[in-house]
């Protein structure tokens, strides 16, 4: 977990120190907040680098539920709730709000570290299959494409063509190369079918369609500029 930034939110200083000490041993960077309002301020200033949040439920100013609601409006960062109650109804409520994991106090720091590692591994695996290119998001697991978080409908061939362009970002691809890799060698049509598909994809991407550049005399290139 080297260089992973984790936000620890708990109004108990001893609890924060205990967790922080164990995280530092794992070479993590730790940010701390002692109440809900402070946690949101710190998150807003560091949302690009925070990879996981440990969030207590019972806190002054804003409780954990309220903090979680506001975070989920803008981020899917993994959240582990720290709770002293451990009641089933509370846990169900938390999962509805977007909690990734629960740990009841008191807990073993070693178990906490193991769960953090498991969640980060799952998150990293998912991110590998969920990539964004200048506002165009592609989910290779679900075979879906969205533009600025709005799904667009693509045919299977359109999806495969766009994915090939994205996988080769900033590379000029000839029409023959596109035919061979997207339509495969058993395709006997001419390269004009590529131009037709590109036109449809550009239209569906809206303003993002400009990222598909025409390279005169060669073919196409996906480039975000």
C-alpha positions as CSV (number, residue, x, y, z in Angstrom):
1,X,0.0,0.0,0.0
2,X,3.0,2.3,-0.5
3,X,2.1,6.0,-1.1
4,X,-1.6,5.3,-0.8
5,X,-3.4,8.2,0.8
6,X,-6.1,7.3,3.4
7,X,-8.4,9.7,5.2
8,X,-9.1,8.7,8.8
9,X,-12.2,10.3,10.3
10,X,-12.9,9.8,14.0
11,X,-13.5,12.2,16.9
12,X,-11.5,10.0,19.3
13,X,-7.8,11.0,19.2
14,X,-6.6,7.6,20.5
15,X,-8.5,5.8,17.8
16,X,-7.1,8.0,15.1
17,X,-3.5,7.6,16.4
18,X,-3.9,3.8,16.6
19,X,-5.1,3.5,13.1
20,X,-2.6,6.1,11.8
21,X,0.4,4.3,13.4
22,X,-0.5,1.0,11.7
23,X,-1.2,2.7,8.3
24,X,2.2,4.4,8.5
25,X,3.9,1.1,9.0
26,X,2.3,0.1,5.7
27,X,3.9,3.1,4.1
28,X,0.5,4.9,3.7
29,X,0.0,8.6,3.7
30,X,-2.6,9.5,6.4
31,X,-4.9,12.5,6.6
32,X,-6.9,13.0,9.7
33,X,-10.3,14.7,10.6
34,X,-11.9,14.9,14.1
35,X,-15.4,15.7,13.0
36,X,-17.7,15.4,10.0
37,X,-17.4,19.0,8.8
38,X,-13.6,18.9,8.9
39,X,-13.6,15.6,7.0
40,X,-15.5,17.1,4.1
41,X,-13.2,20.1,3.9
42,X,-10.1,17.8,3.8
43,X,-11.8,15.5,1.2
44,X,-12.7,18.4,-1.0
45,X,-9.1,19.6,-1.0
46,X,-7.6,16.2,-1.6
47,X,-10.2,14.2,-3.5
48,X,-7.8,13.4,-6.3
49,X,-5.3,11.6,-4.1
50,X,-7.5,10.0,-1.4
51,X,-7.9,6.4,-2.2
52,X,-9.9,5.2,0.8
53,X,-11.8,6.7,3.8
54,X,-12.1,5.2,7.3
55,X,-15.2,6.9,8.6
56,X,-16.7,6.8,12.1
57,X,-20.5,7.0,12.5
58,X,-21.0,8.9,15.7
59,X,-19.3,12.2,15.5
60,X,-20.0,15.9,16.4
61,X,-21.2,18.5,13.9
62,X,-21.9,16.0,11.1
63,X,-22.3,12.2,11.7
64,X,-20.8,9.6,9.4
65,X,-24.1,9.0,7.5
66,X,-24.3,12.7,6.5
67,X,-20.6,12.8,5.5
68,X,-21.1,9.6,3.4
69,X,-24.1,11.1,1.6
70,X,-22.2,14.2,0.6
71,X,-19.1,12.2,-0.5
72,X,-21.3,9.8,-2.6
73,X,-22.7,12.8,-4.5
74,X,-19.3,13.4,-6.1
75,X,-17.1,10.3,-5.6
76,X,-17.1,6.5,-5.5
77,X,-14.0,6.4,-3.3
78,X,-14.1,3.2,-1.1
79,X,-15.4,3.9,2.4
80,X,-15.0,1.7,5.5
81,X,-17.4,2.6,8.3
82,X,-16.1,2.3,11.9
83,X,-19.0,1.6,14.3
84,X,-19.4,0.8,18.0
85,X,-22.9,-0.5,17.6
86,X,-22.8,-3.1,14.9
87,X,-26.6,-3.3,14.6
88,X,-27.9,-5.0,11.5
89,X,-30.3,-2.2,10.6
90,X,-27.4,0.3,10.7
91,X,-25.3,-1.8,8.4
92,X,-28.1,-2.3,5.9
93,X,-28.7,1.4,5.9
94,X,-25.0,2.1,5.3
95,X,-24.8,-0.3,2.4
96,X,-27.8,1.5,0.8
97,X,-25.8,4.8,1.1
98,X,-22.7,3.2,-0.5
99,X,-20.6,1.8,2.3
100,X,-18.0,-0.7,1.1
101,X,-17.2,-2.4,4.4
102,X,-18.0,-2.3,8.1
103,X,-15.7,-2.8,11.0
104,X,-17.0,-2.9,14.6
105,X,-15.1,-1.4,17.5
106,X,-13.0,-2.6,19.1
107,X,-11.2,-4.2,16.2
108,X,-7.8,-5.8,15.5
109,X,-5.6,-3.3,13.6
110,X,-4.2,-6.2,11.6
111,X,-7.7,-7.2,10.5
112,X,-8.4,-3.6,9.5
113,X,-5.2,-3.5,7.4
114,X,-6.2,-6.8,5.7
115,X,-9.6,-5.5,4.8
116,X,-8.2,-2.2,3.5
117,X,-5.8,-4.1,1.3
118,X,-8.6,-6.3,0.0
119,X,-10.8,-3.3,-0.9
120,X,-7.9,-1.5,-2.6
121,X,-7.1,-4.6,-4.6
122,X,-10.7,-4.9,-5.8
123,X,-10.8,-1.2,-6.6
124,X,-7.6,-1.4,-8.6
125,X,-9.0,-4.4,-10.6
126,X,-12.2,-2.5,-11.4
127,X,-10.3,0.7,-12.4
128,X,-8.3,-1.4,-14.9
129,X,-11.6,-2.2,-16.6
130,X,-13.1,1.3,-16.2
131,X,-11.1,3.9,-18.0
132,X,-11.8,7.5,-19.0
133,X,-10.5,9.4,-22.0
134,X,-11.3,13.1,-22.0
135,X,-14.8,12.5,-20.6
136,X,-15.4,9.3,-22.6
137,X,-15.7,6.4,-20.1
138,X,-15.5,2.8,-21.3
139,X,-16.3,-0.2,-19.1
140,X,-14.8,-3.3,-20.6
141,X,-16.6,-5.6,-18.2
142,X,-20.0,-4.3,-19.0
143,X,-19.0,-3.4,-22.6
144,X,-20.6,0.0,-22.1
145,X,-19.6,3.5,-23.1
146,X,-20.6,6.8,-21.6
147,X,-19.9,10.5,-22.3
148,X,-19.7,12.7,-19.2
149,X,-21.4,9.9,-17.2
150,X,-24.3,9.5,-19.7
151,X,-24.5,6.1,-21.4
152,X,-24.6,6.0,-25.2
153,X,-25.9,3.2,-27.4
154,X,-23.3,1.6,-29.7
155,X,-23.6,-1.4,-31.9
156,X,-21.1,-4.2,-31.2
157,X,-18.9,-3.2,-34.2
158,X,-19.1,0.5,-33.2
159,X,-18.0,-0.5,-29.6
160,X,-15.1,-2.6,-30.9
161,X,-13.9,0.1,-33.2
162,X,-14.0,2.8,-30.6
163,X,-12.3,0.5,-28.1
164,X,-9.5,-0.2,-30.6
165,X,-9.0,3.5,-31.1
166,X,-9.0,4.2,-27.4
167,X,-6.5,1.3,-26.7
168,X,-4.2,2.9,-29.3
169,X,-4.6,6.5,-28.1
170,X,-2.3,9.0,-30.0
171,X,-1.4,6.3,-32.5
172,X,-2.2,6.9,-36.2
173,X,-4.0,3.7,-37.4
174,X,-4.3,2.9,-41.1
175,X,-7.6,1.7,-42.5
176,X,-6.1,-1.7,-43.3
177,X,-4.8,-2.1,-39.7
178,X,-8.3,-1.2,-38.4
179,X,-9.9,-3.7,-40.7
180,X,-7.5,-6.5,-39.7
181,X,-8.0,-5.9,-36.0
182,X,-11.6,-4.9,-35.7
183,X,-13.2,-6.8,-38.6
184,X,-10.6,-9.5,-38.6
185,X,-9.0,-11.0,-41.7
186,X,-12.2,-12.8,-42.8
187,X,-13.8,-9.4,-43.7
188,X,-14.0,-8.9,-47.4
189,X,-15.5,-5.5,-47.7
190,X,-13.6,-2.3,-48.5
191,X,-12.3,0.3,-46.1
192,X,-15.2,2.7,-46.8
193,X,-17.2,0.8,-44.1
194,X,-14.7,2.2,-41.5
195,X,-15.5,5.8,-42.6
196,X,-19.2,5.0,-42.2
197,X,-18.8,3.6,-38.7
198,X,-16.5,6.5,-37.7
199,X,-19.1,9.0,-38.8
200,X,-21.8,7.2,-36.6
201,X,-19.5,7.0,-33.6
202,X,-18.5,10.7,-33.9
203,X,-22.2,11.6,-34.0
204,X,-23.0,9.6,-30.9
205,X,-20.0,11.0,-29.0
206,X,-21.3,14.5,-29.6
207,X,-18.7,17.2,-28.9
208,X,-16.2,14.4,-27.9
209,X,-16.4,13.1,-31.4
210,X,-13.7,15.6,-32.3
211,X,-11.2,13.5,-30.5
212,X,-11.3,11.0,-33.4
213,X,-8.9,12.7,-35.9
214,X,-8.8,11.9,-39.6
215,X,-5.2,11.4,-40.7
216,X,-5.3,12.2,-44.4
217,X,-3.9,9.4,-46.6
218,X,-3.6,7.0,-43.6
219,X,-6.7,6.5,-41.4
220,X,-7.7,7.7,-38.0
221,X,-6.2,8.5,-34.6
222,X,-7.9,9.1,-31.2
223,X,-6.3,12.1,-29.5
224,X,-7.6,14.2,-26.6
225,X,-6.5,17.8,-27.2
